Amino acid sequence: MEGRACRAVIRASVEHPGDLAKALEPDNARAPPGVSVVCTGDGVLECIVEVECRGPRGLLTLRNTVDDLLQALQAAESALRASG
């Protein structure tokens, strides 16, 4: 990512962190230009969100991306609980 980046790191102790990280992969692939989302599930779920920070819009984009990610995480976690 070129220029200055704003970053948010989300770490969560959850059941099945690897499965949740995989469930979030499609969201990562559809990230718009200037936005990077990487999730791993090695013992703990960790998602790193980076957004190009060019003025206040960058912070708003970061916040909105984190909100979207948390909603997707909640849905994936609910689906995993329901399936097993």
Long-range contacts (C-beta under 8 A, 24 or more apart in sequence): 1-34, 1-36, 1-50, 1-52, 2-52, 3-52, 3-53, 3-54, 4-52, 4-53, 4-54, 5-50, 5-51, 5-52, 5-53, 6-50, 6-51, 6-52, 6-53, 6-58, 6-59, 6-62, 7-48, 7-49, 7-50, 7-51, 7-62, 8-48, 8-49, 8-62, 8-65, 8-66, 9-46, 9-47, 9-48, 9-49, 10-45, 10-46, 10-47, 10-48, 10-49, 10-66, 10-69, 10-70, 11-44, 11-45, 11-46, 12-44, 12-45, 12-46, 12-73, 13-44, 13-45, 14-44, 14-45, 14-77, 15-80, 16-41, 16-80, 17-41, 17-42, 17-43, 17-44, 17-45, 18-42, 19-76, 19-80, 20-45, 20-73, 20-76, 20-77, 20-80, 21-45, 21-47, 23-72, 23-76, 23-79, 23-80, 24-69, 24-72, 24-73, 24-76, 27-68, 27-69, 27-72, 31-65, 34-61, 35-61, 35-65, 37-65, 37-69, 45-73, 47-73
